[in-house]
């Protein structure tokens, strides 16, 4: 499976949304691969990581994020589960779980209910090492400042903004992957 074939179904590659997605996804893929290579003891599924990291944000076009060329009707926080729906329809249920579970450091059902987030009422927390690795790598890059890798201290502050649970999960990933 070539992730670009799937991306082309939903994006014009030279559009702002297409470029935002491609550049961001390639940087996340590169980061995930560099971390995966450092941990042969984890026996990670490298081909899957390459594919899923490229597809993790496929749902952004369905959201309202004009700064990155997306003019959909949903809140940006919905891009994960919306992308998961697309990938399930493409016959990629495992890749879909990466989409659904990568937002933030994952989103618990408790957080969805407490904060009244516009998300389906279920846990969206990364479970497998591959899901955790891609979610972790994703935190180092934004789609608005595309090529600049964020410093770990900045990411930690961002994660802390979403609460202790999120910050602790991210810090566990730091111990696991760095």
PyMOL CGO cylinders between C-alpha atoms (Angstrom):
from pymol import cmd
from pymol.cgo import CYLINDER

trace = [
    CYLINDER, 0.00, 0.00, 0.00, 1.30, 3.42, -0.97, 0.3, 1, 1, 1, 1, 1, 1,
    CYLINDER, 1.30, 3.42, -0.97, 0.04, 6.14, 1.40, 0.3, 1, 1, 1, 1, 1, 1,
    CYLINDER, 0.04, 6.14, 1.40, 0.33, 8.76, -1.36, 0.3, 1, 1, 1, 1, 1, 1,
    CYLINDER, 0.33, 8.76, -1.36, -2.28, 6.90, -3.40, 0.3, 1, 1, 1, 1, 1, 1,
    CYLINDER, -2.28, 6.90, -3.40, -4.75, 7.31, -0.53, 0.3, 1, 1, 1, 1, 1, 1,
    CYLINDER, -4.75, 7.31, -0.53, -3.77, 10.92, 0.15, 0.3, 1, 1, 1, 1, 1, 1,
    CYLINDER, -3.77, 10.92, 0.15, -4.34, 11.77, -3.54, 0.3, 1, 1, 1, 1, 1, 1,
    CYLINDER, -4.34, 11.77, -3.54, -7.96, 10.55, -3.25, 0.3, 1, 1, 1, 1, 1, 1,
    CYLINDER, -7.96, 10.55, -3.25, -8.72, 13.35, -0.78, 0.3, 1, 1, 1, 1, 1, 1,
    CYLINDER, -8.72, 13.35, -0.78, -6.17, 16.10, -1.50, 0.3, 1, 1, 1, 1, 1, 1,
    CYLINDER, -6.17, 16.10, -1.50, -4.78, 18.08, -4.38, 0.3, 1, 1, 1, 1, 1, 1,
    CYLINDER, -4.78, 18.08, -4.38, -1.11, 17.72, -3.54, 0.3, 1, 1, 1, 1, 1, 1,
    CYLINDER, -1.11, 17.72, -3.54, -0.09, 21.23, -4.55, 0.3, 1, 1, 1, 1, 1, 1,
    CYLINDER, -0.09, 21.23, -4.55, -2.89, 22.89, -2.53, 0.3, 1, 1, 1, 1, 1, 1,
    CYLINDER, -2.89, 22.89, -2.53, -2.17, 24.48, 0.85, 0.3, 1, 1, 1, 1, 1, 1,
    CYLINDER, -2.17, 24.48, 0.85, -3.96, 21.62, 2.62, 0.3, 1, 1, 1, 1, 1, 1,
    CYLINDER, -3.96, 21.62, 2.62, -2.11, 19.03, 0.55, 0.3, 1, 1, 1, 1, 1, 1,
    CYLINDER, -2.11, 19.03, 0.55, 1.27, 20.62, 1.18, 0.3, 1, 1, 1, 1, 1, 1,
    CYLINDER, 1.27, 20.62, 1.18, 0.54, 21.10, 4.89, 0.3, 1, 1, 1, 1, 1, 1,
    CYLINDER, 0.54, 21.10, 4.89, -0.41, 17.43, 5.17, 0.3, 1, 1, 1, 1, 1, 1,
    CYLINDER, -0.41, 17.43, 5.17, 2.48, 16.07, 3.09, 0.3, 1, 1, 1, 1, 1, 1,
    CYLINDER, 2.48, 16.07, 3.09, 5.25, 18.10, 4.69, 0.3, 1, 1, 1, 1, 1, 1,
    CYLINDER, 5.25, 18.10, 4.69, 3.98, 17.53, 8.22, 0.3, 1, 1, 1, 1, 1, 1,
    CYLINDER, 3.98, 17.53, 8.22, 3.38, 13.82, 7.66, 0.3, 1, 1, 1, 1, 1, 1,
    CYLINDER, 3.38, 13.82, 7.66, 6.82, 13.29, 6.13, 0.3, 1, 1, 1, 1, 1, 1,
    CYLINDER, 6.82, 13.29, 6.13, 8.50, 15.03, 9.07, 0.3, 1, 1, 1, 1, 1, 1,
    CYLINDER, 8.50, 15.03, 9.07, 6.48, 12.94, 11.54, 0.3, 1, 1, 1, 1, 1, 1,
    CYLINDER, 6.48, 12.94, 11.54, 7.37, 9.79, 9.59, 0.3, 1, 1, 1, 1, 1, 1,
    CYLINDER, 7.37, 9.79, 9.59, 11.07, 10.71, 9.61, 0.3, 1, 1, 1, 1, 1, 1,
    CYLINDER, 11.07, 10.71, 9.61, 10.97, 11.41, 13.36, 0.3, 1, 1, 1, 1, 1, 1,
    CYLINDER, 10.97, 11.41, 13.36, 9.13, 8.16, 14.07, 0.3, 1, 1, 1, 1, 1, 1,
    CYLINDER, 9.13, 8.16, 14.07, 11.61, 6.20, 11.96, 0.3, 1, 1, 1, 1, 1, 1,
    CYLINDER, 11.61, 6.20, 11.96, 14.64, 7.80, 13.64, 0.3, 1, 1, 1, 1, 1, 1,
    CYLINDER, 14.64, 7.80, 13.64, 13.20, 6.84, 17.04, 0.3, 1, 1, 1, 1, 1, 1,
    CYLINDER, 13.20, 6.84, 17.04, 12.22, 3.34, 15.92, 0.3, 1, 1, 1, 1, 1, 1,
    CYLINDER, 12.22, 3.34, 15.92, 15.73, 2.62, 14.64, 0.3, 1, 1, 1, 1, 1, 1,
    CYLINDER, 15.73, 2.62, 14.64, 17.11, 3.42, 18.10, 0.3, 1, 1, 1, 1, 1, 1,
    CYLINDER, 17.11, 3.42, 18.10, 14.94, 0.70, 19.64, 0.3, 1, 1, 1, 1, 1, 1,
    CYLINDER, 14.94, 0.70, 19.64, 15.42, -2.63, 17.85, 0.3, 1, 1, 1, 1, 1, 1,
    CYLINDER, 15.42, -2.63, 17.85, 14.53, -4.34, 21.15, 0.3, 1, 1, 1, 1, 1, 1,
    CYLINDER, 14.53, -4.34, 21.15, 10.93, -3.15, 20.70, 0.3, 1, 1, 1, 1, 1, 1,
    CYLINDER, 10.93, -3.15, 20.70, 10.52, -5.19, 17.49, 0.3, 1, 1, 1, 1, 1, 1,
    CYLINDER, 10.52, -5.19, 17.49, 8.40, -2.43, 15.94, 0.3, 1, 1, 1, 1, 1, 1,
    CYLINDER, 8.40, -2.43, 15.94, 6.53, -2.94, 12.66, 0.3, 1, 1, 1, 1, 1, 1,
    CYLINDER, 6.53, -2.94, 12.66, 8.61, -0.55, 10.54, 0.3, 1, 1, 1, 1, 1, 1,
    CYLINDER, 8.61, -0.55, 10.54, 6.61, -0.76, 7.28, 0.3, 1, 1, 1, 1, 1, 1,
    CYLINDER, 6.61, -0.76, 7.28, 3.41, -0.12, 9.22, 0.3, 1, 1, 1, 1, 1, 1,
    CYLINDER, 3.41, -0.12, 9.22, 4.95, 2.89, 11.00, 0.3, 1, 1, 1, 1, 1, 1,
    CYLINDER, 4.95, 2.89, 11.00, 5.98, 4.40, 7.63, 0.3, 1, 1, 1, 1, 1, 1,
    CYLINDER, 5.98, 4.40, 7.63, 2.46, 4.00, 6.23, 0.3, 1, 1, 1, 1, 1, 1,
    CYLINDER, 2.46, 4.00, 6.23, 0.49, 5.00, 9.31, 0.3, 1, 1, 1, 1, 1, 1,
    CYLINDER, 0.49, 5.00, 9.31, 2.65, 8.04, 10.07, 0.3, 1, 1, 1, 1, 1, 1,
    CYLINDER, 2.65, 8.04, 10.07, 2.04, 9.32, 6.54, 0.3, 1, 1, 1, 1, 1, 1,
    CYLINDER, 2.04, 9.32, 6.54, -1.72, 8.82, 6.97, 0.3, 1, 1, 1, 1, 1, 1,
    CYLINDER, -1.72, 8.82, 6.97, -2.24, 9.88, 10.60, 0.3, 1, 1, 1, 1, 1, 1,
    CYLINDER, -2.24, 9.88, 10.60, -3.68, 13.32, 9.68, 0.3, 1, 1, 1, 1, 1, 1,
    CYLINDER, -3.68, 13.32, 9.68, -5.64, 12.31, 6.56, 0.3, 1, 1, 1, 1, 1, 1,
    CYLINDER, -5.64, 12.31, 6.56, -8.85, 13.72, 8.09, 0.3, 1, 1, 1, 1, 1, 1,
    CYLINDER, -8.85, 13.72, 8.09, -7.75, 17.35, 8.41, 0.3, 1, 1, 1, 1, 1, 1,
    CYLINDER, -7.75, 17.35, 8.41, -9.52, 18.46, 5.21, 0.3, 1, 1, 1, 1, 1, 1,
    CYLINDER, -9.52, 18.46, 5.21, -12.86, 17.75, 6.90, 0.3, 1, 1, 1, 1, 1, 1,
    CYLINDER, -12.86, 17.75, 6.90, -12.11, 20.32, 9.61, 0.3, 1, 1, 1, 1, 1, 1,
    CYLINDER, -12.11, 20.32, 9.61, -12.29, 24.09, 9.73, 0.3, 1, 1, 1, 1, 1, 1,
    CYLINDER, -12.29, 24.09, 9.73, -8.61, 25.08, 9.77, 0.3, 1, 1, 1, 1, 1, 1,
    CYLINDER, -8.61, 25.08, 9.77, -8.24, 27.85, 7.15, 0.3, 1, 1, 1, 1, 1, 1,
    CYLINDER, -8.24, 27.85, 7.15, -4.61, 28.57, 8.11, 0.3, 1, 1, 1, 1, 1, 1,
    CYLINDER, -4.61, 28.57, 8.11, -3.67, 25.21, 6.61, 0.3, 1, 1, 1, 1, 1, 1,
    CYLINDER, -3.67, 25.21, 6.61, -6.16, 25.31, 3.75, 0.3, 1, 1, 1, 1, 1, 1,
    CYLINDER, -6.16, 25.31, 3.75, -8.89, 23.19, 5.34, 0.3, 1, 1, 1, 1, 1, 1,
    CYLINDER, -8.89, 23.19, 5.34, -12.46, 24.43, 5.05, 0.3, 1, 1, 1, 1, 1, 1,
    CYLINDER, -12.46, 24.43, 5.05, -14.54, 21.57, 6.42, 0.3, 1, 1, 1, 1, 1, 1,
    CYLINDER, -14.54, 21.57, 6.42, -17.38, 21.77, 8.91, 0.3, 1, 1, 1, 1, 1, 1,
    CYLINDER, -17.38, 21.77, 8.91, -15.83, 20.01, 11.91, 0.3, 1, 1, 1, 1, 1, 1,
    CYLINDER, -15.83, 20.01, 11.91, -13.66, 21.28, 14.77, 0.3, 1, 1, 1, 1, 1, 1,
    CYLINDER, -13.66, 21.28, 14.77, -9.99, 20.49, 14.25, 0.3, 1, 1, 1, 1, 1, 1,
    CYLINDER, -9.99, 20.49, 14.25, -9.94, 18.13, 17.23, 0.3, 1, 1, 1, 1, 1, 1,
    CYLINDER, -9.94, 18.13, 17.23, -12.21, 15.83, 15.18, 0.3, 1, 1, 1, 1, 1, 1,
    CYLINDER, -12.21, 15.83, 15.18, -9.61, 15.16, 12.48, 0.3, 1, 1, 1, 1, 1, 1,
    CYLINDER, -9.61, 15.16, 12.48, -8.39, 12.00, 14.17, 0.3, 1, 1, 1, 1, 1, 1,
    CYLINDER, -8.39, 12.00, 14.17, -11.66, 10.09, 14.29, 0.3, 1, 1, 1, 1, 1, 1,
    CYLINDER, -11.66, 10.09, 14.29, -12.72, 11.51, 10.90, 0.3, 1, 1, 1, 1, 1, 1,
    CYLINDER, -12.72, 11.51, 10.90, -9.48, 10.26, 9.37, 0.3, 1, 1, 1, 1, 1, 1,
    CYLINDER, -9.48, 10.26, 9.37, -10.04, 6.92, 11.06, 0.3, 1, 1, 1, 1, 1, 1,
    CYLINDER, -10.04, 6.92, 11.06, -13.44, 6.67, 9.38, 0.3, 1, 1, 1, 1, 1, 1,
    CYLINDER, -13.44, 6.67, 9.38, -11.81, 7.33, 5.99, 0.3, 1, 1, 1, 1, 1, 1,
    CYLINDER, -11.81, 7.33, 5.99, -9.13, 4.69, 6.54, 0.3, 1, 1, 1, 1, 1, 1,
    CYLINDER, -9.13, 4.69, 6.54, -11.64, 2.10, 7.73, 0.3, 1, 1, 1, 1, 1, 1,
    CYLINDER, -11.64, 2.10, 7.73, -13.55, 2.71, 4.49, 0.3, 1, 1, 1, 1, 1, 1,
    CYLINDER, -13.55, 2.71, 4.49, -10.24, 2.16, 2.64, 0.3, 1, 1, 1, 1, 1, 1,
    CYLINDER, -10.24, 2.16, 2.64, -9.88, -1.23, 4.36, 0.3, 1, 1, 1, 1, 1, 1,
    CYLINDER, -9.88, -1.23, 4.36, -7.11, -0.09, 6.72, 0.3, 1, 1, 1, 1, 1, 1,
    CYLINDER, -7.11, -0.09, 6.72, -8.49, -0.66, 10.24, 0.3, 1, 1, 1, 1, 1, 1,
    CYLINDER, -8.49, -0.66, 10.24, -5.07, -0.77, 11.94, 0.3, 1, 1, 1, 1, 1, 1,
    CYLINDER, -5.07, -0.77, 11.94, -3.98, 2.50, 10.31, 0.3, 1, 1, 1, 1, 1, 1,
    CYLINDER, -3.98, 2.50, 10.31, -7.35, 3.97, 11.30, 0.3, 1, 1, 1, 1, 1, 1,
    CYLINDER, -7.35, 3.97, 11.30, -6.56, 3.39, 14.97, 0.3, 1, 1, 1, 1, 1, 1,
    CYLINDER, -6.56, 3.39, 14.97, -3.41, 5.52, 14.64, 0.3, 1, 1, 1, 1, 1, 1,
    CYLINDER, -3.41, 5.52, 14.64, -5.55, 8.35, 13.24, 0.3, 1, 1, 1, 1, 1, 1,
    CYLINDER, -5.55, 8.35, 13.24, -8.10, 8.03, 15.99, 0.3, 1, 1, 1, 1, 1, 1,
    CYLINDER, -8.10, 8.03, 15.99, -5.63, 7.74, 18.85, 0.3, 1, 1, 1, 1, 1, 1,
    CYLINDER, -5.63, 7.74, 18.85, -2.83, 10.21, 17.99, 0.3, 1, 1, 1, 1, 1, 1,
    CYLINDER, -2.83, 10.21, 17.99, -4.52, 13.52, 18.89, 0.3, 1, 1, 1, 1, 1, 1,
    CYLINDER, -4.52, 13.52, 18.89, -2.79, 15.19, 21.83, 0.3, 1, 1, 1, 1, 1, 1,
    CYLINDER, -2.79, 15.19, 21.83, -1.24, 12.34, 23.76, 0.3, 1, 1, 1, 1, 1, 1,
    CYLINDER, -1.24, 12.34, 23.76, -4.47, 10.46, 23.20, 0.3, 1, 1, 1, 1, 1, 1,
    CYLINDER, -4.47, 10.46, 23.20, -7.84, 11.46, 24.60, 0.3, 1, 1, 1, 1, 1, 1,
    CYLINDER, -7.84, 11.46, 24.60, -9.60, 9.47, 27.30, 0.3, 1, 1, 1, 1, 1, 1,
    CYLINDER, -9.60, 9.47, 27.30, -13.35, 8.98, 27.49, 0.3, 1, 1, 1, 1, 1, 1,
    CYLINDER, -13.35, 8.98, 27.49, -13.19, 10.79, 30.83, 0.3, 1, 1, 1, 1, 1, 1,
    CYLINDER, -13.19, 10.79, 30.83, -11.58, 13.85, 29.20, 0.3, 1, 1, 1, 1, 1, 1,
    CYLINDER, -11.58, 13.85, 29.20, -14.12, 13.81, 26.35, 0.3, 1, 1, 1, 1, 1, 1,
    CYLINDER, -14.12, 13.81, 26.35, -16.97, 13.81, 28.87, 0.3, 1, 1, 1, 1, 1, 1,
    CYLINDER, -16.97, 13.81, 28.87, -15.45, 16.32, 31.32, 0.3, 1, 1, 1, 1, 1, 1,
    CYLINDER, -15.45, 16.32, 31.32, -14.52, 18.85, 28.64, 0.3, 1, 1, 1, 1, 1, 1,
    CYLINDER, -14.52, 18.85, 28.64, -17.60, 18.18, 26.48, 0.3, 1, 1, 1, 1, 1, 1,
    CYLINDER, -17.60, 18.18, 26.48, -15.38, 17.57, 23.47, 0.3, 1, 1, 1, 1, 1, 1,
    CYLINDER, -15.38, 17.57, 23.47, -17.17, 17.09, 20.12, 0.3, 1, 1, 1, 1, 1, 1,
    CYLINDER, -17.17, 17.09, 20.12, -15.90, 13.52, 19.82, 0.3, 1, 1, 1, 1, 1, 1,
    CYLINDER, -15.90, 13.52, 19.82, -17.50, 10.08, 19.90, 0.3, 1, 1, 1, 1, 1, 1,
    CYLINDER, -17.50, 10.08, 19.90, -17.78, 8.90, 23.52, 0.3, 1, 1, 1, 1, 1, 1,
    CYLINDER, -17.78, 8.90, 23.52, -14.94, 6.38, 23.68, 0.3, 1, 1, 1, 1, 1, 1,
    CYLINDER, -14.94, 6.38, 23.68, -11.31, 6.15, 24.73, 0.3, 1, 1, 1, 1, 1, 1,
    CYLINDER, -11.31, 6.15, 24.73, -8.97, 7.35, 22.02, 0.3, 1, 1, 1, 1, 1, 1,
    CYLINDER, -8.97, 7.35, 22.02, -5.70, 6.49, 23.72, 0.3, 1, 1, 1, 1, 1, 1,
    CYLINDER, -5.70, 6.49, 23.72, -2.75, 4.93, 21.88, 0.3, 1, 1, 1, 1, 1, 1,
    CYLINDER, -2.75, 4.93, 21.88, -2.36, 1.29, 22.88, 0.3, 1, 1, 1, 1, 1, 1,
    CYLINDER, -2.36, 1.29, 22.88, 0.31, -0.35, 20.73, 0.3, 1, 1, 1, 1, 1, 1,
    CYLINDER, 0.31, -0.35, 20.73, 3.94, 0.75, 20.68, 0.3, 1, 1, 1, 1, 1, 1,
    CYLINDER, 3.94, 0.75, 20.68, 3.51, 1.82, 17.06, 0.3, 1, 1, 1, 1, 1, 1,
    CYLINDER, 3.51, 1.82, 17.06, 0.50, 4.00, 17.94, 0.3, 1, 1, 1, 1, 1, 1,
    CYLINDER, 0.50, 4.00, 17.94, 2.39, 5.56, 20.84, 0.3, 1, 1, 1, 1, 1, 1,
    CYLINDER, 2.39, 5.56, 20.84, 5.50, 6.17, 18.73, 0.3, 1, 1, 1, 1, 1, 1,
    CYLINDER, 5.50, 6.17, 18.73, 3.59, 7.95, 15.95, 0.3, 1, 1, 1, 1, 1, 1,
    CYLINDER, 3.59, 7.95, 15.95, 1.59, 10.03, 18.43, 0.3, 1, 1, 1, 1, 1, 1,
    CYLINDER, 1.59, 10.03, 18.43, 4.85, 10.94, 20.17, 0.3, 1, 1, 1, 1, 1, 1,
    CYLINDER, 4.85, 10.94, 20.17, 6.65, 11.86, 16.93, 0.3, 1, 1, 1, 1, 1, 1,
    CYLINDER, 6.65, 11.86, 16.93, 3.66, 13.98, 15.89, 0.3, 1, 1, 1, 1, 1, 1,
    CYLINDER, 3.66, 13.98, 15.89, 4.10, 16.26, 18.90, 0.3, 1, 1, 1, 1, 1, 1,
    CYLINDER, 4.10, 16.26, 18.90, 7.43, 17.54, 17.54, 0.3, 1, 1, 1, 1, 1, 1,
    CYLINDER, 7.43, 17.54, 17.54, 5.84, 19.22, 14.49, 0.3, 1, 1, 1, 1, 1, 1,
    CYLINDER, 5.84, 19.22, 14.49, 2.89, 21.51, 13.86, 0.3, 1, 1, 1, 1, 1, 1,
    CYLINDER, 2.89, 21.51, 13.86, 1.19, 22.20, 10.56, 0.3, 1, 1, 1, 1, 1, 1,
    CYLINDER, 1.19, 22.20, 10.56, 1.44, 25.97, 10.95, 0.3, 1, 1, 1, 1, 1, 1,
    CYLINDER, 1.44, 25.97, 10.95, 5.20, 26.15, 11.51, 0.3, 1, 1, 1, 1, 1, 1,
    CYLINDER, 5.20, 26.15, 11.51, 5.88, 23.20, 9.28, 0.3, 1, 1, 1, 1, 1, 1,
    CYLINDER, 5.88, 23.20, 9.28, 9.59, 22.53, 9.25, 0.3, 1, 1, 1, 1, 1, 1,
    CYLINDER, 9.59, 22.53, 9.25, 10.66, 23.68, 12.70, 0.3, 1, 1, 1, 1, 1, 1,
    CYLINDER, 10.66, 23.68, 12.70, 11.02, 20.87, 15.22, 0.3, 1, 1, 1, 1, 1, 1,
    CYLINDER, 11.02, 20.87, 15.22, 9.60, 21.85, 18.59, 0.3, 1, 1, 1, 1, 1, 1,
    CYLINDER, 9.60, 21.85, 18.59, 11.79, 21.70, 21.66, 0.3, 1, 1, 1, 1, 1, 1,
    CYLINDER, 11.79, 21.70, 21.66, 10.92, 19.08, 24.24, 0.3, 1, 1, 1, 1, 1, 1,
    CYLINDER, 10.92, 19.08, 24.24, 10.34, 21.78, 26.87, 0.3, 1, 1, 1, 1, 1, 1,
    CYLINDER, 10.34, 21.78, 26.87, 7.72, 23.46, 24.65, 0.3, 1, 1, 1, 1, 1, 1,
    CYLINDER, 7.72, 23.46, 24.65, 5.93, 20.17, 24.00, 0.3, 1, 1, 1, 1, 1, 1,
    CYLINDER, 5.93, 20.17, 24.00, 5.87, 19.41, 27.71, 0.3, 1, 1, 1, 1, 1, 1,
    CYLINDER, 5.87, 19.41, 27.71, 4.26, 22.80, 28.38, 0.3, 1, 1, 1, 1, 1, 1,
    CYLINDER, 4.26, 22.80, 28.38, 1.66, 22.14, 25.66, 0.3, 1, 1, 1, 1, 1, 1,
    CYLINDER, 1.66, 22.14, 25.66, 0.86, 18.71, 27.10, 0.3, 1, 1, 1, 1, 1, 1,
    CYLINDER, 0.86, 18.71, 27.10, 0.59, 20.13, 30.64, 0.3, 1, 1, 1, 1, 1, 1,
    CYLINDER, 0.59, 20.13, 30.64, -2.01, 22.60, 29.37, 0.3, 1, 1, 1, 1, 1, 1,
    CYLINDER, -2.01, 22.60, 29.37, -4.30, 19.61, 28.71, 0.3, 1, 1, 1, 1, 1, 1,
    CYLINDER, -4.30, 19.61, 28.71, -3.89, 18.25, 32.22, 0.3, 1, 1, 1, 1, 1, 1,
    CYLINDER, -3.89, 18.25, 32.22, -1.79, 16.01, 34.40, 0.3, 1, 1, 1, 1, 1, 1,
    CYLINDER, -1.79, 16.01, 34.40, -2.97, 12.81, 32.71, 0.3, 1, 1, 1, 1, 1, 1,
    CYLINDER, -2.97, 12.81, 32.71, -1.85, 14.06, 29.29, 0.3, 1, 1, 1, 1, 1, 1,
    CYLINDER, -1.85, 14.06, 29.29, 1.46, 15.42, 30.60, 0.3, 1, 1, 1, 1, 1, 1,
    CYLINDER, 1.46, 15.42, 30.60, 2.21, 12.17, 32.43, 0.3, 1, 1, 1, 1, 1, 1,
    CYLINDER, 2.21, 12.17, 32.43, 1.45, 10.09, 29.34, 0.3, 1, 1, 1, 1, 1, 1,
    CYLINDER, 1.45, 10.09, 29.34, 3.78, 12.23, 27.24, 0.3, 1, 1, 1, 1, 1, 1,
    CYLINDER, 3.78, 12.23, 27.24, 6.53, 11.99, 29.87, 0.3, 1, 1, 1, 1, 1, 1,
    CYLINDER, 6.53, 11.99, 29.87, 6.18, 8.20, 29.87, 0.3, 1, 1, 1, 1, 1, 1,
    CYLINDER, 6.18, 8.20, 29.87, 6.66, 8.25, 26.11, 0.3, 1, 1, 1, 1, 1, 1,
    CYLINDER, 6.66, 8.25, 26.11, 9.81, 10.35, 26.59, 0.3, 1, 1, 1, 1, 1, 1,
    CYLINDER, 9.81, 10.35, 26.59, 11.21, 7.64, 28.86, 0.3, 1, 1, 1, 1, 1, 1,
    CYLINDER, 11.21, 7.64, 28.86, 10.17, 4.96, 26.41, 0.3, 1, 1, 1, 1, 1, 1,
    CYLINDER, 10.17, 4.96, 26.41, 11.41, 6.45, 23.14, 0.3, 1, 1, 1, 1, 1, 1,
    CYLINDER, 11.41, 6.45, 23.14, 14.18, 8.97, 23.89, 0.3, 1, 1, 1, 1, 1, 1,
]
cmd.load_cgo(trace, "trace")
